[in-house]
């Protein structure tokens, strides 16, 4: 194999690797953005769930206590 041919092959491989690296960087950035959005959504849902639980607990506190009478 001639040296110029080997250098061309290596250059092509390096170019493909650089393109793949850029592609992976873009994918990683998109995934990080998605993670941030999903984390915010999860935190919002946890907050809403906590508020709903507090409202249910408050309603349960207002219910009259029923005693079982022996009949």
Residue pairs with C-beta under 8 A, 6 or more apart in sequence:
none
